Amino acid sequence: MIGVVVWSSADREKAVIWCEDHAALAYLQGRENVTNAAHWPQPGDLVGLESEIVGALRNARRVTLLSEQEYAHLPDMLRAAATPAEPHLRVVACNPAPEVRDQLAIEPPLKAAAAS
């Protein structure tokens, strides 16, 4: 199978490969799964690979570099096409109204009861 590396970390020896069959992404981990351990695949590299499903993950095996930086624009193109995620945080209160602010200034702060 042929794929394009869309993310890579040589330090962590991990990479993510988008495969020609458009099925699940293939995850590469460890130099033992690369045919040329001296060259770690980089984003945009065109690679040949075999895949193996282990649990819920599709793992890349016997990854071979076919063309260096053949699709260097692909990771940025995929990022640009993705829909922005909705933020997980939202503002529930901001500056209180002036009358509330005045009320908060008058009331003494609550004190926690000390356990005896």
FIDO-725699 format. One line per field, with one value per atom (N, C-alpha, C, O, CB): residue number from 1; residue in three letters; atom name; x, y, z. Coordinates in steps of 0.05 Angstrom, whole numbers, plus 32768, in hexadecimal, padded with zeros to 4 digits. Glycine has a CB too. Example, Ala and Ser with C-alpha at 12.3 -4.5 7.8 and 13.67 -1.06 7.14 Angstrom:
seq = 1; 1; 1; 1; 1; 2; 2; 2; 2; 2 .
type = ALA; ALA; ALA; ALA; ALA; SER; SER; SER; SER; SER .
atom = N; CA; C; O; CB; N; CA; C; O; CB .
X = 8108; 80F6; 8108; 811D; 80E2; 8101; 8111; 8102; 810C; 811A .
Y = 7F8E; 7FA6; 7FBE; 7FBE; 7FA7; 7FD3; 7FEB; 8001; 8017; 7FF4 .
Z = 809C; 809C; 809C; 80A9; 80B5; 808E; 808F; 809D; 80A1; 8072 .
REM end
This chain:
seq = 1; 1; 1; 1; 1; 2; 2; 2; 2; 2; 3; 3; 3; 3; 3; 4; 4; 4; 4; 4; 5; 5; 5; 5; 5; 6; 6; 6; 6; 6; 7; 7; 7; 7; 7; 8; 8; 8; 8; 8; 9; 9; 9; 9; 9; 10; 10; 10; 10; 10; 11; 11; 11; 11; 11; 12; 12; 12; 12; 12; 13; 13; 13; 13; 13; 14; 14; 14; 14; 14; 15; 15; 15; 15; 15; 16; 16; 16; 16; 16; 17; 17; 17; 17; 17; 18; 18; 18; 18; 18; 19; 19; 19; 19; 19; 20; 20; 20; 20; 20; 21; 21; 21; 21; 21; 22; 22; 22; 22; 22; 23; 23; 23; 23; 23; 24; 24; 24; 24; 24; 25; 25; 25; 25; 25; 26; 26; 26; 26; 26; 27; 27; 27; 27; 27; 28; 28; 28; 28; 28; 29; 29; 29; 29; 29; 30; 30; 30; 30; 30; 31; 31; 31; 31; 31; 32; 32; 32; 32; 32; 33; 33; 33; 33; 33; 34; 34; 34; 34; 34; 35; 35; 35; 35; 35; 36; 36; 36; 36; 36; 37; 37; 37; 37; 37; 38; 38; 38; 38; 38; 39; 39; 39; 39; 39; 40; 40; 40; 40; 40; 41; 41; 41; 41; 41; 42; 42; 42; 42; 42; 43; 43; 43; 43; 43; 44; 44; 44; 44; 44; 45; 45; 45; 45; 45; 46; 46; 46; 46; 46; 47; 47; 47; 47; 47; 48; 48; 48; 48; 48; 49; 49; 49; 49; 49; 50; 50; 50; 50; 50; 51; 51; 51; 51; 51; 52; 52; 52; 52; 52; 53; 53; 53; 53; 53; 54; 54; 54; 54; 54; 55; 55; 55; 55; 55; 56; 56; 56; 56; 56; 57; 57; 57; 57; 57; 58; 58; 58; 58; 58; 59; 59; 59; 59; 59; 60; 60; 60; 60; 60; 61; 61; 61; 61; 61; 62; 62; 62; 62; 62; 63; 63; 63; 63; 63; 64; 64; 64; 64; 64; 65; 65; 65; 65; 65; 66; 66; 66; 66; 66; 67; 67; 67; 67; 67; 68; 68; 68; 68; 68; 69; 69; 69; 69; 69; 70; 70; 70; 70; 70; 71; 71; 71; 71; 71; 72; 72; 72; 72; 72; 73; 73; 73; 73; 73; 74; 74; 74; 74; 74; 75; 75; 75; 75; 75; 76; 76; 76; 76; 76; 77; 77; 77; 77; 77; 78; 78; 78; 78; 78; 79; 79; 79; 79; 79; 80; 80; 80; 80; 80; 81; 81; 81; 81; 81; 82; 82; 82; 82; 82; 83; 83; 83; 83; 83; 84; 84; 84; 84; 84; 85; 85; 85; 85; 85; 86; 86; 86; 86; 86; 87; 87; 87; 87; 87; 88; 88; 88; 88; 88; 89; 89; 89; 89; 89; 90; 90; 90; 90; 90; 91; 91; 91; 91; 91; 92; 92; 92; 92; 92; 93; 93; 93; 93; 93; 94; 94; 94; 94; 94; 95; 95; 95; 95; 95; 96; 96; 96; 96; 96; 97; 97; 97; 97; 97; 98; 98; 98; 98; 98; 99; 99; 99; 99; 99; 100; 100; 100; 100; 100; 101; 101; 101; 101; 101; 102; 102; 102; 102; 102; 103; 103; 103; 103; 103; 104; 104; 104; 104; 104; 105; 105; 105; 105; 105; 106; 106; 106; 106; 106; 107; 107; 107; 107; 107; 108; 108; 108; 108; 108; 109; 109; 109; 109; 109; 110; 110; 110; 110; 110; 111; 111; 111; 111; 111; 112; 112; 112; 112; 112; 113; 113; 113; 113; 113; 114; 114; 114; 114; 114; 115; 115; 115; 115; 115; 116; 116; 116; 116; 116 .
type = MET; MET; MET; MET; MET; ILE; ILE; ILE; ILE; ILE; GLY; GLY; GLY; GLY; GLY; VAL; VAL; VAL; VAL; VAL; VAL; VAL; VAL; VAL; VAL; VAL; VAL; VAL; VAL; VAL; TRP; TRP; TRP; TRP; TRP; SER; SER; SER; SER; SER; SER; SER; SER; SER; SER; ALA; ALA; ALA; ALA; ALA; ASP; ASP; ASP; ASP; ASP; ARG; ARG; ARG; ARG; ARG; GLU; GLU; GLU; GLU; GLU; LYS; LYS; LYS; LYS; LYS; ALA; ALA; ALA; ALA; ALA; VAL; VAL; VAL; VAL; VAL; ILE; ILE; ILE; ILE; ILE; TRP; TRP; TRP; TRP; TRP; CYS; CYS; CYS; CYS; CYS; GLU; GLU; GLU; GLU; GLU; ASP; ASP; ASP; ASP; ASP; HIS; HIS; HIS; HIS; HIS; ALA; ALA; ALA; ALA; ALA; ALA; ALA; ALA; ALA; ALA; LEU; LEU; LEU; LEU; LEU; ALA; ALA; ALA; ALA; ALA; TYR; TYR; TYR; TYR; TYR; LEU; LEU; LEU; LEU; LEU; GLN; GLN; GLN; GLN; GLN; GLY; GLY; GLY; GLY; GLY; ARG; ARG; ARG; ARG; ARG; GLU; GLU; GLU; GLU; GLU; ASN; ASN; ASN; ASN; ASN; VAL; VAL; VAL; VAL; VAL; THR; THR; THR; THR; THR; ASN; ASN; ASN; ASN; ASN; ALA; ALA; ALA; ALA; ALA; ALA; ALA; ALA; ALA; ALA; HIS; HIS; HIS; HIS; HIS; TRP; TRP; TRP; TRP; TRP; PRO; PRO; PRO; PRO; PRO; GLN; GLN; GLN; GLN; GLN; PRO; PRO; PRO; PRO; PRO; GLY; GLY; GLY; GLY; GLY; ASP; ASP; ASP; ASP; ASP; LEU; LEU; LEU; LEU; LEU; VAL; VAL; VAL; VAL; VAL; GLY; GLY; GLY; GLY; GLY; LEU; LEU; LEU; LEU; LEU; GLU; GLU; GLU; GLU; GLU; SER; SER; SER; SER; SER; GLU; GLU; GLU; GLU; GLU; ILE; ILE; ILE; ILE; ILE; VAL; VAL; VAL; VAL; VAL; GLY; GLY; GLY; GLY; GLY; ALA; ALA; ALA; ALA; ALA; LEU; LEU; LEU; LEU; LEU; ARG; ARG; ARG; ARG; ARG; ASN; ASN; ASN; ASN; ASN; ALA; ALA; ALA; ALA; ALA; ARG; ARG; ARG; ARG; ARG; ARG; ARG; ARG; ARG; ARG; VAL; VAL; VAL; VAL; VAL; THR; THR; THR; THR; THR; LEU; LEU; LEU; LEU; LEU; LEU; LEU; LEU; LEU; LEU; SER; SER; SER; SER; SER; GLU; GLU; GLU; GLU; GLU; GLN; GLN; GLN; GLN; GLN; GLU; GLU; GLU; GLU; GLU; TYR; TYR; TYR; TYR; TYR; ALA; ALA; ALA; ALA; ALA; HIS; HIS; HIS; HIS; HIS; LEU; LEU; LEU; LEU; LEU; PRO; PRO; PRO; PRO; PRO; ASP; ASP; ASP; ASP; ASP; MET; MET; MET; MET; MET; LEU; LEU; LEU; LEU; LEU; ARG; ARG; ARG; ARG; ARG; ALA; ALA; ALA; ALA; ALA; ALA; ALA; ALA; ALA; ALA; ALA; ALA; ALA; ALA; ALA; THR; THR; THR; THR; THR; PRO; PRO; PRO; PRO; PRO; ALA; ALA; ALA; ALA; ALA; GLU; GLU; GLU; GLU; GLU; PRO; PRO; PRO; PRO; PRO; HIS; HIS; HIS; HIS; HIS; LEU; LEU; LEU; LEU; LEU; ARG; ARG; ARG; ARG; ARG; VAL; VAL; VAL; VAL; VAL; VAL; VAL; VAL; VAL; VAL; ALA; ALA; ALA; ALA; ALA; CYS; CYS; CYS; CYS; CYS; ASN; ASN; ASN; ASN; ASN; PRO; PRO; PRO; PRO; PRO; ALA; ALA; ALA; ALA; ALA; PRO; PRO; PRO; PRO; PRO; GLU; GLU; GLU; GLU; GLU; VAL; VAL; VAL; VAL; VAL; ARG; ARG; ARG; ARG; ARG; ASP; ASP; ASP; ASP; ASP; GLN; GLN; GLN; GLN; GLN; LEU; LEU; LEU; LEU; LEU; ALA; ALA; ALA; ALA; ALA; ILE; ILE; ILE; ILE; ILE; GLU; GLU; GLU; GLU; GLU; PRO; PRO; PRO; PRO; PRO; PRO; PRO; PRO; PRO; PRO; LEU; LEU; LEU; LEU; LEU; LYS; LYS; LYS; LYS; LYS; ALA; ALA; ALA; ALA; ALA; ALA; ALA; ALA; ALA; ALA; ALA; ALA; ALA; ALA; ALA; ALA; ALA; ALA; ALA; ALA; SER; SER; SER; SER; SER .
atom = N; CA; C; O; CB; N; CA; C; O; CB; N; CA; C; O; CB; N; CA; C; O; CB; N; CA; C; O; CB; N; CA; C; O; CB; N; CA; C; O; CB; N; CA; C; O; CB; N; CA; C; O; CB; N; CA; C; O; CB; N; CA; C; O; CB; N; CA; C; O; CB; N; CA; C; O; CB; N; CA; C; O; CB; N; CA; C; O; CB; N; CA; C; O; CB; N; CA; C; O; CB; N; CA; C; O; CB; N; CA; C; O; CB; N; CA; C; O; CB; N; CA; C; O; CB; N; CA; C; O; CB; N; CA; C; O; CB; N; CA; C; O; CB; N; CA; C; O; CB; N; CA; C; O; CB; N; CA; C; O; CB; N; CA; C; O; CB; N; CA; C; O; CB; N; CA; C; O; CB; N; CA; C; O; CB; N; CA; C; O; CB; N; CA; C; O; CB; N; CA; C; O; CB; N; CA; C; O; CB; N; CA; C; O; CB; N; CA; C; O; CB; N; CA; C; O; CB; N; CA; C; O; CB; N; CA; C; O; CB; N; CA; C; O; CB; N; CA; C; O; CB; N; CA; C; O; CB; N; CA; C; O; CB; N; CA; C; O; CB; N; CA; C; O; CB; N; CA; C; O; CB; N; CA; C; O; CB; N; CA; C; O; CB; N; CA; C; O; CB; N; CA; C; O; CB; N; CA; C; O; CB; N; CA; C; O; CB; N; CA; C; O; CB; N; CA; C; O; CB; N; CA; C; O; CB; N; CA; C; O; CB; N; CA; C; O; CB; N; CA; C; O; CB; N; CA; C; O; CB; N; CA; C; O; CB; N; CA; C; O; CB; N; CA; C; O; CB; N; CA; C; O; CB; N; CA; C; O; CB; N; CA; C; O; CB; N; CA; C; O; CB; N; CA; C; O; CB; N; CA; C; O; CB; N; CA; C; O; CB; N; CA; C; O; CB; N; CA; C; O; CB; N; CA; C; O; CB; N; CA; C; O; CB; N; CA; C; O; CB; N; CA; C; O; CB; N; CA; C; O; CB; N; CA; C; O; CB; N; CA; C; O; CB; N; CA; C; O; CB; N; CA; C; O; CB; N; CA; C; O; CB; N; CA; C; O; CB; N; CA; C; O; CB; N; CA; C; O; CB; N; CA; C; O; CB; N; CA; C; O; CB; N; CA; C; O; CB; N; CA; C; O; CB; N; CA; C; O; CB; N; CA; C; O; CB; N; CA; C; O; CB; N; CA; C; O; CB; N; CA; C; O; CB; N; CA; C; O; CB; N; CA; C; O; CB; N; CA; C; O; CB; N; CA; C; O; CB; N; CA; C; O; CB; N; CA; C; O; CB; N; CA; C; O; CB; N; CA; C; O; CB; N; CA; C; O; CB; N; CA; C; O; CB; N; CA; C; O; CB; N; CA; C; O; CB; N; CA; C; O; CB; N; CA; C; O; CB; N; CA; C; O; CB; N; CA; C; O; CB; N; CA; C; O; CB; N; CA; C; O; CB; N; CA; C; O; CB; N; CA; C; O; CB; N; CA; C; O; CB; N; CA; C; O; CB .
X = 8011; 8000; 8012; 8029; 7FED; 8007; 8016; 8008; 7FF0; 8017; 8018; 800E; 801F; 8035; 800A; 8015; 8023; 8025; 8011; 8016; 803D; 8041; 8035; 803C; 805F; 8022; 8016; 8020; 801C; 7FF8; 802C; 8038; 804F; 804D; 8023; 8064; 807B; 808B; 808D; 808D; 8097; 80A9; 80C0; 80BD; 809B; 80D7; 80EF; 80F8; 8101; 8106; 80F6; 80FE; 80EE; 80F9; 80FC; 80D4; 80C3; 80BF; 80B2; 80A7; 80CB; 80C9; 80AB; 80A4; 80D8; 809B; 807F; 8078; 8084; 806D; 8064; 805B; 803E; 8036; 806D; 802F; 8014; 8014; 801E; 7FFF; 8008; 8008; 7FEB; 7FDB; 8018; 7FE6; 7FCC; 7FCF; 7FDF; 7FC3; 7FBE; 7FC2; 7FB0; 7F9B; 7FBC; 7FB8; 7FAA; 7F8E; 7F7D; 7FB9; 7F88; 7F6D; 7F59; 7F42; 7F6F; 7F63; 7F52; 7F44; 7F30; 7F3D; 7F4F; 7F44; 7F51; 7F5A; 7F4A; 7F53; 7F5F; 7F7C; 7F8A; 7F5E; 7F85; 7FA1; 7FB2; 7FA9; 7FA6; 7FCB; 7FDD; 7FF1; 7FFC; 7FEC; 7FF7; 8009; 8023; 8024; 7FFD; 8039; 8054; 8061; 8061; 8064; 806C; 807B; 8093; 8091; 8068; 80AA; 80C3; 80D2; 80C5; 80BD; 80EC; 80FD; 80FD; 8104; 8119; 80F5; 80F4; 80DF; 80DF; 80EF; 80CD; 80B8; 80BE; 80AD; 809D; 80D7; 80E0; 80F6; 8108; 80EA; 80F5; 8109; 8124; 8139; 8100; 8125; 813F; 813F; 8135; 8143; 8149; 8148; 8158; 8154; 8152; 8169; 8179; 8169; 8170; 8191; 8153; 8141; 8126; 8117; 8140; 811F; 8104; 80F1; 80F7; 8103; 80D9; 80C7; 80BE; 80B9; 80AF; 80BC; 80B4; 8099; 8091; 80C9; 808A; 8071; 8075; 8087; 8064; 8064; 8066; 8074; 8072; 8074; 8081; 808F; 807A; 8066; 80A2; 807E; 806E; 807B; 8093; 806B; 806C; 8077; 8067; 804F; 8079; 8074; 8067; 8066; 8078; 8076; 8051; 804E; 803C; 802C; 8044; 803E; 802B; 801D; 8029; 8038; 8004; 7FF6; 7FEC; 7FE6; 7FDF; 7FE9; 7FDF; 7FCC; 7FD4; 7FF6; 7FB4; 7FA2; 7FA8; 7FA7; 7F84; 7FAD; 7FB2; 7F9F; 7FA2; 7FD0; 7F8B; 7F76; 7F67; 7F5B; 7F83; 7F66; 7F57; 7F6A; 7F60; 7F47; 7F84; 7F97; 7FA1; 7FA5; 7FAE; 7FA5; 7FB2; 7FCF; 7FD6; 7FA4; 7FE0; 7FFD; 800B; 8005; 8009; 801F; 802F; 8047; 8054; 8038; 804C; 8062; 8072; 8067; 8058; 808C; 809D; 809A; 8095; 8098; 809D; 8099; 80B3; 80C9; 8094; 80AF; 80C4; 80C0; 80AA; 80C6; 80D5; 80D3; 80D2; 80E4; 80EB; 80BD; 80BB; 80C4; 80D1; 809E; 80BC; 80C3; 80C3; 80AF; 80AF; 80DA; 80DD; 80CF; 80D3; 80FB; 80BE; 80B0; 809F; 809C; 80C4; 8095; 8084; 806B; 8061; 807E; 8060; 8047; 804A; 803B; 8030; 805F; 8065; 804E; 804B; 807E; 803D; 8026; 800E; 7FFD; 801E; 800E; 7FF6; 7FEF; 7FD8; 7FFA; 8002; 7FFA; 7FEC; 7FD8; 8012; 7FF7; 7FEB; 7FD0; 7FBD; 7FFD; 7FCD; 7FB4; 7F9E; 7F87; 7FB7; 7FA5; 7F92; 7F8A; 7F73; 7F9D; 7F9E; 7F98; 7F85; 7F72; 7FB2; 7F89; 7F78; 7F5C; 7F49; 7F85; 7F59; 7F3F; 7F2E; 7F16; 7F42; 7F3B; 7F2D; 7F1B; 7F22; 7F41; 7F04; 7EF2; 7EFD; 7F05; 7ED5; 7EFD; 7F07; 7EF6; 7EDE; 7F08; 7F04; 7EF5; 7EE8; 7EF2; 7F09; 7ED1; 7EC3; 7ED3; 7EDE; 7EA6; 7ED6; 7EE5; 7ED7; 7EBE; 7EE8; 7EE6; 7EDB; 7ED5; 7EC7; 7EEF; 7EE0; 7EDB; 7EC8; 7EC8; 7EF6; 7EB9; 7EA8; 7EA7; 7EAB; 7E8B; 7EA3; 7EA1; 7E86; 7E72; 7EA7; 7E85; 7E6B; 7E65; 7E4D; 7E6B; 7E78; 7E74; 7E8C; 7EA2; 7E6F; 7E86; 7E9C; 7E98; 7E8C; 7E9E; 7EA1; 7E9F; 7E82; 7E70; 7EA9; 7E7D; 7E62; 7E58; 7E68; 7E60; 7E3E; 7E32; 7E3B; 7E41; 7E13; 7E3C; 7E45; 7E38; 7E45; 7E42; 7E1D; 7E0F; 7E17; 7E18; 7DF0; 7E1D; 7E27; 7E43; 7E49; 7E26; 7E53; 7E6F; 7E6F; 7E7E; 7E7E; 7E5D; 7E5A; 7E51; 7E5C; 7E46; 7E3E; 7E34; 7E4B; 7E4D; 7E1C; 7E5B; 7E71; 7E86; 7E93; 7E7E; 7E8A; 7E9D; 7E94; 7EA5; 7EA3; 7E7A; 7E6F; 7E6F; 7E76; 7E53; 7E67; 7E65; 7E81; 7E93; 7E56; 7E83; 7E9D; 7EA1; 7E8E; 7E9E; 7EBA; 7EBF; 7EB7; 7EB8; 7EDC; 7EAE; 7EA6; 7EBF; 7ED4; 7E98; 7EBB; 7ED1; 7ECA; 7EB4; 7ED7; 7EDD; 7ED9; 7ED9; 7EEA; 7EEE; 7EC6; 7EC5; 7EDC; 7EE1; 7EAA; 7EEB; 7F01; 7EF7; 7EE7; 7F17; 7F01; 7EF9; 7F08; 7F20; 7EFE; 7EFA; 7F07; 7F0D; 7F18; 7EF7 .
Y = 7FE9; 8000; 8019; 8018; 8000; 802F; 8048; 805C; 805C; 8054; 806D; 8081; 8099; 809A; 8075; 80AE; 80C7; 80CD; 80CB; 80DF; 80D3; 80DA; 80F5; 8109; 80D9; 80F7; 8111; 811D; 8134; 810E; 810C; 8116; 8103; 80EB; 8118; 810E; 80FE; 810A; 8122; 80F9; 80F9; 8101; 80ED; 80D7; 8103; 80F5; 80E3; 80DE; 80C8; 80F0; 80F2; 80EE; 80D9; 80C9; 8109; 80D8; 80C5; 80AC; 8098; 80D1; 80AC; 8096; 808E; 8077; 807D; 80A3; 809F; 80AF; 80C4; 80A6; 80A5; 80B3; 80AA; 8094; 80AE; 80BB; 80B5; 80B6; 80C9; 80C9; 80A1; 809F; 809D; 808E; 8086; 80AE; 80AE; 809B; 809F; 80CB; 8086; 8071; 8075; 8082; 8056; 8069; 806C; 8060; 8068; 805F; 804D; 8041; 8053; 804C; 8026; 8069; 807C; 806F; 8079; 8088; 8059; 804C; 805A; 8071; 802D; 804D; 8059; 8061; 8055; 8045; 8076; 807E; 8067; 8058; 8098; 8065; 8051; 805E; 8074; 8042; 8052; 805C; 804D; 8035; 805B; 805C; 8050; 8056; 806D; 805C; 8041; 8045; 8032; 801A; 803E; 803E; 802F; 802B; 8026; 8015; 802E; 802B; 800F; 800B; 8034; 7FFB; 7FE0; 7FDC; 7FC8; 7FCC; 7FEF; 7FEE; 7FFE; 8001; 7FF7; 8009; 8018; 8009; 7FFF; 8035; 8006; 7FF6; 8003; 7FF5; 7FF1; 801E; 802C; 803C; 8053; 803F; 8030; 803C; 8056; 8066; 8028; 805B; 8074; 808C; 80A3; 8071; 8088; 809E; 809B; 8088; 80A0; 80AC; 80AC; 80BB; 80D2; 80B8; 80B0; 80BE; 80D9; 80DC; 80AD; 80ED; 8108; 810F; 8102; 811C; 8122; 812A; 8131; 8140; 8142; 8126; 812B; 8114; 8114; 8144; 8102; 80EC; 80D8; 80D2; 80DE; 80CE; 80B9; 809E; 809A; 80BB; 808C; 8073; 805B; 805D; 8074; 8045; 802B; 801E; 8021; 8019; 800F; 8003; 7FEB; 7FE7; 8017; 7FDA; 7FC5; 7FCE; 7FDC; 7FA9; 7FC6; 7FCE; 7FB6; 7FA1; 7FE2; 7FB9; 7FA4; 7FB0; 7FC4; 7F94; 7FA6; 7FB0; 7FA1; 7F89; 7FAB; 7FB1; 7FA6; 7FB5; 7FCD; 7FA9; 7FA7; 7FB5; 7FC7; 7FBE; 7FC4; 7FE0; 7FF4; 8005; 8016; 8006; 7FFF; 800F; 8000; 7FE8; 8017; 8010; 8006; 800D; 8025; 8011; 7FF9; 7FFE; 7FFB; 7FE8; 7FEB; 800D; 800B; 7FF9; 7FFB; 8028; 7FE7; 7FD5; 7FD6; 7FDC; 7FB7; 7FD0; 7FD0; 7FE9; 7FE7; 7FB7; 8000; 801A; 8020; 801F; 8031; 8025; 802B; 8047; 804D; 8015; 8057; 8072; 806E; 8062; 8084; 8079; 8078; 8093; 8093; 8072; 80A9; 80C3; 80D7; 80DB; 80CC; 80E4; 80F7; 8111; 811D; 80FC; 811B; 8134; 8137; 814D; 814B; 8121; 8121; 8131; 813F; 8104; 812F; 813D; 814F; 814D; 8128; 815F; 8171; 8183; 818B; 8181; 818A; 819C; 818E; 819C; 81A9; 8174; 8165; 816A; 816F; 8148; 8169; 816D; 8189; 818B; 816B; 819E; 81B8; 81BA; 81C6; 81CE; 81AC; 81AC; 819E; 81A7; 819D; 8188; 8179; 818A; 818B; 815F; 8198; 81AA; 81C0; 81C7; 81B5; 81CC; 81E2; 81D8; 81E8; 81EF; 81BF; 81B5; 81AC; 81A9; 819E; 81A8; 819E; 81B4; 81CC; 8195; 81AC; 81BF; 81C5; 81B3; 81B4; 81DF; 81E6; 81DA; 81D9; 8205; 81CF; 81C3; 81D8; 81EE; 81B2; 81D1; 81E3; 81E4; 81D0; 81D9; 81FC; 81FE; 81EE; 81ED; 821C; 81E3; 81D3; 81E5; 81DD; 81BD; 81FD; 820F; 8226; 822D; 821B; 8230; 8247; 8259; 8251; 823E; 8273; 8287; 8285; 8286; 82A4; 8281; 827F; 8299; 829E; 8268; 82A9; 82C3; 82D5; 82CB; 82C0; 82ED; 8300; 8317; 8313; 830A; 832E; 8345; 8348; 834C; 835F; 8347; 834B; 8367; 837A; 8344; 836A; 8385; 8396; 838C; 8383; 83B1; 83C3; 83BF; 83BF; 83E0; 83BB; 83B7; 839D; 839C; 83B7; 8388; 836F; 8372; 8368; 8358; 8381; 8386; 8395; 838F; 8396; 83A9; 83B8; 83A6; 83A8; 83D0; 8395; 8382; 836F; 836A; 8372; 8366; 8354; 8362; 8356; 8349; 837C; 838C; 8390; 8393; 83A7; 8392; 8397; 837E; 837F; 83A2; 8367; 834E; 8344; 8344; 8339; 833B; 8330; 8315; 8307; 832D; 830D; 82F3; 82DD; 82DF; 82F1; 82C7; 82AF; 82A3; 82A2; 829B; 8299; 828C; 826F; 8268; 8299; 825E; 8241; 823B; 8245; 8230; 822A; 8222; 820F; 81FC; 8215; 8215; 8204; 81EC; 81EE; 8213; 81D4; 81BC; 81BA; 81BE; 81A3; 81B5; 81B4; 8197; 8192; 81C1 .
Z = 8000; 8000; 8000; 8009; 8018; 7FF6; 7FF5; 8008; 800A; 7FD7; 8015; 8027; 8027; 801D; 8042; 8034; 8038; 8056; 8064; 8028; 805F; 807B; 8080; 8073; 8083; 8094; 809A; 80B4; 80B9; 809B; 80C5; 80DE; 80E5; 80E0; 80F5; 80F1; 80F8; 810E; 8111; 80DF; 811F; 8134; 8135; 813E; 8150; 812B; 812A; 8147; 814D; 811A; 8158; 8174; 8182; 8191; 8184; 817E; 818A; 8179; 8182; 8190; 8161; 814E; 8149; 814C; 8159; 8142; 813C; 8123; 811E; 8154; 8114; 80FD; 80F7; 8100; 80E4; 80E9; 80E1; 80C2; 80B6; 80ED; 80B6; 8099; 808F; 8098; 8090; 807B; 806D; 8056; 8044; 8064; 8055; 8041; 8029; 802A; 804E; 8012; 7FF9; 7FFA; 7FE9; 7FE3; 800C; 800D; 801C; 801E; 8019; 8027; 8036; 804E; 8058; 8024; 8058; 8070; 8088; 8086; 8070; 809E; 80B6; 80B1; 80A1; 80CE; 80BF; 80BE; 80C8; 80D9; 80CE; 80BE; 80C8; 80DA; 80D4; 80B0; 80F1; 8104; 8103; 8105; 8121; 8100; 80FF; 811A; 8123; 80E7; 8125; 813F; 813F; 813B; 8157; 8143; 8146; 812B; 8117; 8152; 812D; 8115; 810A; 80F2; 811B; 811A; 8110; 80FA; 80EC; 8127; 80F8; 80E3; 80CA; 80B9; 80EF; 80C9; 80B2; 80A4; 80B2; 80BA; 808A; 807C; 807C; 807D; 8060; 807C; 807E; 8098; 8099; 8065; 80AD; 80C8; 80C9; 80DC; 80DD; 80B6; 80B7; 80AF; 80B6; 80A4; 80A0; 8098; 80A4; 809C; 8078; 80B6; 80C2; 80AF; 80A7; 80DF; 80A8; 8096; 80A1; 80B9; 8091; 8090; 8097; 808A; 8076; 808E; 8095; 8088; 806B; 8064; 8097; 805A; 803D; 802E; 8015; 8038; 803C; 802F; 8024; 8032; 8042; 800C; 8001; 8009; 8004; 7FE1; 8015; 801F; 8016; 8010; 803E; 8014; 8010; 802C; 803C; 7FFB; 8031; 804B; 804B; 8038; 805F; 805F; 8065; 807E; 808E; 8067; 8082; 809A; 80A9; 809D; 8094; 80C3; 80D4; 80E9; 80F6; 80E2; 80EC; 8100; 811A; 811C; 80F7; 812F; 814A; 815C; 8160; 8153; 8167; 8177; 8165; 8151; 818F; 816C; 815C; 814A; 813C; 816E; 814B; 813B; 8123; 8123; 814D; 810E; 80F6; 80F7; 80F7; 80DB; 80F9; 80FC; 80E1; 80D2; 8111; 80DC; 80C4; 80C9; 80DD; 80BB; 80B6; 80B7; 809D; 8088; 80BD; 809F; 8087; 8076; 805E; 8076; 8082; 8074; 8064; 806E; 8089; 804A; 8038; 802B; 8022; 8022; 802B; 801E; 8000; 7FF4; 8027; 7FF3; 7FD6; 7FCA; 7FB5; 7FCE; 7FD7; 7FCC; 7FE3; 7FF1; 7FB5; 7FE6; 7FFC; 7FF5; 7FE0; 8002; 8008; 8006; 7FEC; 7FE2; 8007; 7FE3; 7FCB; 7FCF; 7FBD; 7FC2; 7FE7; 7FEE; 8007; 801A; 7FF3; 8006; 801D; 8024; 803C; 8017; 8011; 8016; 8023; 802E; 7FFC; 8023; 802C; 804A; 804F; 8028; 805D; 8079; 807D; 808B; 808B; 8071; 8073; 8065; 806F; 8067; 804F; 8040; 8051; 8052; 8025; 805E; 806F; 8087; 808F; 8078; 8093; 80AA; 80A2; 80B1; 80B5; 808B; 8081; 807B; 807E; 8068; 8072; 806B; 8083; 8081; 8057; 8099; 80B1; 80BD; 80BC; 80C7; 80C6; 80D3; 80EF; 80FD; 80D5; 80F6; 8110; 8126; 8125; 8114; 813A; 8151; 8162; 8165; 8162; 816D; 817F; 8199; 81A2; 8185; 81A4; 81BD; 81D4; 81D5; 81C6; 81E5; 81FB; 8213; 8226; 8204; 8213; 8229; 8220; 8209; 8233; 8233; 822C; 8244; 825B; 8224; 823F; 8254; 8260; 8252; 8249; 827B; 8288; 8297; 829E; 829C; 829D; 82A9; 82A3; 82A2; 82C8; 82A0; 829C; 82B0; 82C5; 827E; 82A9; 82BC; 82C5; 82B4; 82AF; 82E0; 82E9; 82E5; 82E2; 8307; 82E4; 82E1; 82F9; 830E; 82E0; 82F5; 830B; 8325; 833A; 8302; 8325; 833F; 834D; 8365; 833B; 833E; 8349; 8354; 8369; 8334; 8345; 834E; 8368; 837A; 8339; 836B; 8384; 839B; 83B1; 8381; 8396; 83AA; 83B4; 83CC; 83A0; 83A1; 83A8; 83B9; 83CA; 838F; 83B4; 83C4; 83E0; 83F2; 83B6; 83E5; 8400; 8411; 8429; 83FE; 8406; 8415; 841D; 840D; 8405; 8437; 843F; 8432; 842C; 845E; 842D; 8421; 8433; 844C; 841A; 8428; 8437; 8444; 8438; 8426; 845D; 846B; 846E; 8475; 8486; 8469; 846D; 848B; 8499; 845E; 8493; 84B0; 84B5; 84A6; 84B7; 84CA; 84D1; 84E1; 84F3; 84E2; 84DA; 84E8; 8502; 8502; 84D7; 8517; 8531; 8539; 854E; 8547 .
REM end
